[in-house]
Amino acid sequence: MGKNILIKIEYDGTNFSGWQKQSNARTVQGEIEHVLKYIAGEEINIHGTSRTDAGVHALGQCASFEWNSKMPFEKLPEVMNRRFGVAGTGRSGAPGDIRIISVEEKPEDFHARYSCTGKTYRYVIDKTGDIFIRNKVLQYPGADRLDIISMRKAAEEITGTHDFKCFETSGGTPRETTIRTIYNLTVESDDNNIVIEVTGDGFLYNMVRIIVGTLIEVGEGKKSSSDVKAIIESRDRGNAGFTAPPQGLYLKKIFFGEENFCV
Amino acid sequence: MGKNILIKIEYDGTNFSGWQKQSNARTVQGEIEHVLKYIAGEEINIHGTSRTDAGVHALGQCASFEWNSKMPFEKLPEVMNRRFGVAGTGRSGAPGDIRIISVEEKPEDFHARYSCTGKTYRYVIDKTGDIFIRNKVLQYPGADRLDIISMRKAAEEITGTHDFKCFETSGGTPRETTIRTIYNLTVESDDNNIVIEVTGDGFLYNMVRIIVGTLIEVGEGKKSSSDVKAIIESRDRGNAGFTAPPQGLYLKKIFFGEENFCV
């Protein structure tokens, strides 16, 4: 039994077909396992906390794996980032869109997916129309006219423990229950952006993106903030808002253990 | 004879094979002519001021063309931007990486390429290593340790009228002369970026990118700022610095007529 290693990862999802390994597509898991095999000289299967979709970004994705190599695991960020072509590491040509932020050794029974106790996602809506950031934000007609106060009232209705079936796209991995707890859901706005951040113990398929779409429709006045309780109770996807595109979505932080979720 | 129209354009060069039309590649000229044909119902050939390379961005590229359509030319930005999928215009699916900034009618003898009297380019070098902007900046090892004072001294040597053959990549369109005038060349630095801006009456093939590479090598101490005069006088490409990648380069402004070039 080798060491049980946890890495924290950031990536720009623009040019990935999502996290999960696929035979004929460039994925984050696939790229990381490819580099680990190059370094360790053996196949390494990594367990990611979240299977982010194509186009979704990460500021703090996590993954765990067994490490049997003689190379000290502490060197992994430096060695891996050089292979990934991260800025400042001198290898040109590689796209530089994944970066290992940190590495640590964990107890034998730790697993990046099953030991996760919560996640924070960030969703960025752009007000500027800047064409240079179009794959990193949602550019939405009328974003500068959204009613932020109503969106915050709706966010309060969503916060807490509920059956969130209304915010689930069918077709994802089957789940035991659609009950989840949202610890925190904030809507901040400045001259350039609206930033929605949500922390929960877990999220259903497309749940964050449908919450964002619902909040936008509230901000537009198409739905009222007081409708939201009834939308959740209906358990009907058809009553919630549209699914916001993946480009504005960032997996921001993974929680393990008893951390304070109100970040 | 129709109206002679000038448009100002910004684009994110990441997913274009440069400005110039090609039969089997996505180019800025190709996309603009495609949309103009859709609107006008006839082939329209546009004349761009600068043939930016693959990966190069523009904040203020210009192009002129003859407009015979009954549609008032003043509507072109709105109508074209909707086709391009620019944010806020409501057409989803289109990539939104070109935007028409403005349109105006020009005298019959105006030509966006031949009437140009100067250009400003911006080059952005990143210090942060942020993976989310990697196609918009140069990410260069040690960028945060470059000696800005020396780079500014070297920039002074480059400013003025010189034979700039040392800053030309062979293989471009043949030119009558390699003498050019640099009106202004600035190097600014803050916590996140080094920004180099250069204004001249014209630029040889790759000239801005080789100037940037040369300034970087001065900033690293590989070349001294006092070497630069001799490098220019040598007229030898081998003595100048490396060609900086296209990703950090922005065509910022085109001058027509007697404007003040010291922007």
Interface residues (C-beta under 8 A of the other chain):
Chain A: E10 Y11 D12 H57 V86 A87 G88 T89 G90 P95 G96 D97 I98 R99 D126 G129 I131 F132 R134 K136 Q139 Y140 P141 G142 A143
Chain B: E10 Y11 D12 H57 V86 A87 G88 T89 G90 P95 G96 D97 I98 R99 D126 G129 I131 F132 R134 K136 Q139 Y140 P141 G142 A143
